[in-house]
Amino acid sequence: MPALPRRLPARFAGVVMPFVLSILMTFLVSGISTLKSVGATPAMPAAWMGAWAVSWLVAFPALLVLLPVVRRIVALIVEPA
């Protein structure tokens, strides 16, 4: 049976979570936006990847900065468990 790959220590969760979230969200949102603006043409995939790259470069650092703020706002709105 193959060995499982090593996992990152828990201390990296604060960076890995926004990293993965930014990849998935920018992929989805840039795809929808590009499809709406360019249409379903042969040029759409290349335009989408360009839009995705730019949006991810903005989204990842923004998430690193904004997630602590969002957590505080949510804590004010939601009762603790």
ABEGO torsion letter per residue (X at the ends): XBBBBBBBBAAAAAAAAAAAAAAAAAAAAAAAAAAAAAEBBAAAAAAAAAAAAAAAAAAAAAAAAAAAAAAAAAAAABBBX
